[in-house]
Amino acid sequence: MTKHIGILTAGGDSPGLNAAIRGVGKTAQGRYDMQVLGFLDGFKGLVENRSVRLDGEIFSGILPRGGTILGTSRDKPHRMMFGGKKQDMTDIIVENYHANHLDALVCIGGGGTQKNALELLNKGLNIITLPKTIDNDVGLTDTTFGFDTALGIATEAIDRLHSTAHSHHRIIVVEIMGHKAGWLALGAGIAGGADVILLPELPYKIEIVANAIRSRVKSGKNFSIVAVAEGALPVDQAKLMSQARSAKEQAKDKKSRKKAKNEIASIEAVNANHTVTLSAQLEKLTGLESRVTILGHLQRGGTPSAADRLLATRLGAACADSIHNEKFGVMIAARGDGAIAVPLTEVAGNKKLVPADHPWVQAAISVGTNFGI
């Protein structure tokens, strides 16, 4: 019998999403004669039963396009704004899954999507996921599609900032995305030749950063590039954040959990303009002018790189293979040049962070990059 599958993209947009949709869809149809339905705007579209039939004509020309033809949202099935308040809509999703006669649902997204997909798996649905995010922080996969494109964009930005930093004898502090993971700042910082790289995983001391810049000045280099991950924090603030998050995890009642969440929000508010504050501190401590560049969503947009198109295509094709073989409850992960099916129960909540002894970190230290530690 012909299988019917659904596809949705959830969370932040990322280069390679259309390549993944195409990889799943064309393989499902061309190799296995499946019917493919795309749900619009993530889990929200599944709740509202808004969909489009995916066929050969729709797949034409989408490989090099950024974003997602299906649209996306950050709505969570168990806590979705509906009727003016947040509600658990998982039962509605289950109803619509069966109403559309689906044999499987493919959820393409990052860490949050993996956790949301697991909830639907626990409701008895046949779920398969694909790992996308520019942050590269999804566990148990070599890499995520979207990362390579963003890495190239951030590296090019640092390349361009070198000339103005050198010409004006300035410190340029460039903020790079990544949330709580420093992969993007680390990779772009190394590839772009940043003098200082600050990561969420390695809390820094401002005095050490300033000393490194002053040492460059003494050696005749009157400019510095500081690559900062958006989640990077100085040692004191990082310690407070760690304590608050630990308290949240250990909370045994709603009151304690709420108190910890409020503490986390308070620390985040203090550090909302962290990069600007860092720039001002470095200017004061070094005597050099300092300017801030925040790349923001530029890193997520535009045409996906060849590497991301290739990765998304082969993972998408492997996803269709897994559906044909009725292997559900898994994320299709990149492993070497191939792909493997990893249990979703092991992926959800498994965030891949930068280890202090990672080869990239060690290589950066070897060439003189300062991490503020």
C-alpha positions, 0 to 999 in steps of 0.5 A: 500500500502507498505510504503517506508522509507529512513534513514540517520545518520548525524553529528558526530558519536555517540554510539547507531546509529546502534541500532537506525537504527536497531530499525527503520528498523526491526520494519518497516519491521517486523511489518508493511511490509515497504521497508527501504532504507539507504542513505550513509554519511548523507544528502550528500548521499541523494543529490548524491542519494547513498543508500543501501537497508536495510534488515534483513541480514544487521541488523544482528550483528549491535546492539553492533557495534559503529559508523554507518553502513550508514556513516555520514557527517556534510554537511548541505542541504542548504549549501553543498559543491558541484562543488567547492562551497557551494550551496543550495541542498534542491531542489535536496534532494526533487527530490531524495526523490520523485525519490525513492518513499519515504513516509517518511525520518528518520533523526538521529542526534543532534541539527544541524540535527534537524534544517536541518530536519526542512528545509526539512519538510518546503519543504513538505517532511514527516520527522521524527527525532531521537535524538542522541549526546554524548553532551545530548543537544537536547531539549525536550527529557529526554536524547539522545542516545550516552550520556550514553556510553560517560559518562561511558568512561569519568568517567573511564578515571577520575577514572584512572587519580586519581592514577597518580595524587595521586602518583605524587602529581599533578593537572590533568586537563582532558578535556571532550567533550560537545561543549557548553553544560556541561552535560558530564563533569558534569556527569563524574566529579561527578561520577569520583569524580573530585575535580573541574568541569568547565562548559560552563554554569557557567563561572569560576574565576581562583582564586577561582579554585586555592584557592580550590586546595590550600585548599586541599593541606592544608588539606593534599591532594596534588593532584586534578582532574579538569574536564573541559568541552571543552566549559568552559570559564573564566568570562571575556572571557565568557562575551565577547563571550556572547556579540558577540553572542548577537550582531550576533542574533541582527544583521540587515544586513550582514555587522553587522552579519559578524562583529559579526561572526568575533568577535566570531571567534577571541574569539574562536581563543584566547581560542583554547588551553584553557585547556592547558592555564588553566593547566599552570595557575593553576600550577603557582598559586598553586605550584603543577605540572599540566598535561593535558589529552584531551579525544577527540574522545575516548568518541565517539567510541566503543561499545554502553552501554546497556542503549544506545542500549535500548534507541536507540532501543525503540526510533527507534521502536516508530519512525516506529510506528509514520510512520505507523500512518502517524505522521510526522514533529516530533522528537521521544523523550525519556520521562520516560520509554516511547517515545513521538512525539515532534513537530520538530518546537519546537525542532529545535534550542532548545538547552538543557543546564545545569541550575545553579540550576540543581540537579546534580550541587546541589549534586556536591556542597553538596559533596564539588565539586568546580565550580570556582564560 
